[in-house]
Amino acid sequence: MRILSLLLLTLFIATGCCSQKKTHMAETQIEYSAMSRGYFKKIVLQNQTAFVTNGRDQQPIETKIDDAKWNKITAEFSKVNLDKLSTLKAPTDKRTYDGAAIGNLKITKDGKTYETPGFDNGFPPKEIEKLVNLLVDFAKE
């Protein structure tokens, strides 16, 4: 009987933590942009919806995110240290001579905005690479 009650308590606590995390992500906006003189792409994720803009004067295309992909995004997002986002170093410098578009990740959470310095599109800092790659996948769909 004690084992059963302990199991139920553990399940109840785990379920509460998961729903709290999902609610917290509902108040978070993740934005990835890449731009150069002749290139523009902006991907915004919020409330399990992606908005992809493929040109400066284009309207965003709205896409619903399925639960499996959303869970991957939230898992990668939870690994990001928001306070250190502004200090990340870009692994390459192609953007300085127009060899790559300038990439940027901006996260707005609880009314506070966290932003990376510019990095080469396609070569994000290692700390955010998986999250950025998940975001860029929406532009390919």
C-alpha positions as MATLAB code, in Angstrom:
seq = 'MRILSLLLLTLFIATGCCSQKKTHMAETQIEYSAMSRGYFKKIVLQNQTAFVTNGRDQQPIETKIDDAKWNKITAEFSKVNLDKLSTLKAPTDKRTYDGAAIGNLKITKDGKTYETPGFDNGFPPKEIEKLVNLLVDFAKE';
ca = [
       0.000    0.000    0.000;
       2.843    2.389    0.800;
       4.501    1.621   -2.514;
       1.280    2.364   -4.368;
       0.785    5.672   -2.574;
       4.440    6.599   -3.162;
       4.051    5.786   -6.871;
       0.901    7.899   -7.144;
       2.565   10.792   -5.322;
       5.581   10.634   -7.644;
       3.334   10.545  -10.698;
       1.290   13.486   -9.396;
       4.400   15.598   -8.769;
       5.917   14.735  -12.160;
       2.691   15.628  -13.958;
       2.480   18.936  -12.107;
       6.052   19.836  -13.095;
       5.443   18.995  -16.757;
       2.301   21.094  -17.010;
       4.044   23.983  -15.248;
       6.881   23.839  -17.820;
       4.404   23.887  -20.725;
       2.606   26.876  -19.230;
       5.914   28.633  -18.814;
       6.773   28.020  -22.486;
       3.408   29.499  -23.458;
       4.669   32.832  -22.142;
       7.966   32.548  -24.031;
       8.729   33.751  -27.554;
      11.740   32.445  -29.463;
      12.835   34.366  -32.553;
      15.581   33.453  -35.008;
      16.497   35.817  -37.800;
      19.061   35.678  -40.589;
      19.665   38.599  -42.905;
      22.115   40.099  -45.348;
      21.758   42.562  -48.211;
      19.832   40.120  -50.397;
      18.554   37.587  -47.871;
      15.935   37.715  -45.113;
      14.458   34.975  -42.966;
      12.657   35.287  -39.651;
      11.229   32.427  -37.585;
       9.133   33.152  -34.497;
       7.863   30.434  -32.140;
       5.166   31.069  -29.582;
       2.356   28.993  -28.075;
       3.194   25.896  -30.140;
       2.949   27.928  -33.363;
       5.695   28.898  -35.815;
       5.585   32.031  -37.962;
       8.061   31.964  -40.868;
       8.822   35.066  -42.947;
      10.942   34.489  -46.065;
      11.379   38.055  -47.282;
      11.458   41.621  -46.019;
       8.071   42.545  -47.506;
       6.449   39.122  -47.051;
       3.688   38.119  -44.667;
       4.567   35.365  -42.155;
       3.357   31.840  -42.824;
       1.745   30.275  -39.747;
       2.370   26.613  -38.907;
       1.124   24.620  -35.923;
       3.851   22.623  -34.166;
       3.036   19.012  -33.312;
       3.616   17.773  -29.764;
       6.687   15.655  -30.599;
       8.549   18.548  -32.207;
       7.417   20.976  -29.502;
       8.797   18.629  -26.837;
      12.164   18.586  -28.641;
      12.181   22.382  -28.764;
      11.300   22.736  -25.082;
      13.968   20.188  -24.150;
      16.652   22.134  -26.048;
      15.327   25.454  -24.744;
      15.642   24.237  -21.153;
      19.381   23.644  -21.752;
      19.996   27.279  -22.782;
      21.401   29.607  -20.133;
      19.525   32.817  -20.920;
      21.778   35.035  -18.814;
      24.837   33.994  -20.846;
      23.139   34.340  -24.238;
      24.565   37.822  -24.814;
      28.142   36.607  -24.220;
      28.184   33.700  -26.684;
      31.007   33.746  -29.224;
      30.429   32.953  -32.893;
      32.543   30.028  -34.163;
      33.095   31.621  -37.616;
      33.332   35.153  -39.075;
      32.037   34.805  -42.637;
      29.428   37.501  -42.015;
      32.161   40.153  -41.767;
      32.930   39.895  -45.493;
      29.424   38.998  -46.772;
      30.264   35.282  -46.812;
      27.172   34.464  -44.741;
      24.006   36.135  -43.544;
      24.000   37.438  -39.971;
      22.107   35.109  -37.656;
      20.566   36.178  -34.376;
      18.585   34.418  -31.642;
      16.263   36.464  -29.443;
      14.251   35.007  -26.570;
      11.564   36.935  -24.715;
      10.591   35.322  -21.427;
       8.580   36.875  -18.588;
       8.808   40.297  -20.227;
      12.614   40.240  -20.413;
      14.491   39.925  -23.722;
      17.694   37.912  -24.121;
      19.642   38.198  -27.379;
      22.797   36.745  -28.891;
      25.409   38.804  -30.676;
      25.399   38.250  -34.446;
      26.749   34.960  -35.788;
      27.014   33.334  -39.210;
      23.745   31.856  -40.445;
      24.248   28.096  -40.467;
      27.063   28.243  -37.892;
      25.512   29.161  -34.520;
      27.467   29.012  -31.255;
      27.718   25.458  -29.925;
      25.591   26.236  -26.848;
      22.505   27.040  -28.948;
      23.234   24.986  -32.073;
      20.568   22.298  -31.551;
      17.861   24.827  -30.718;
      18.711   26.989  -33.744;
      18.728   23.943  -36.036;
      15.252   22.961  -34.800;
      14.038   26.487  -35.570;
      15.603   26.548  -39.039;
      13.816   23.264  -39.846;
      10.529   25.215  -39.955;
      11.827   27.334  -42.821;
      12.564   24.171  -44.812;
       9.045   22.769  -44.430;
];
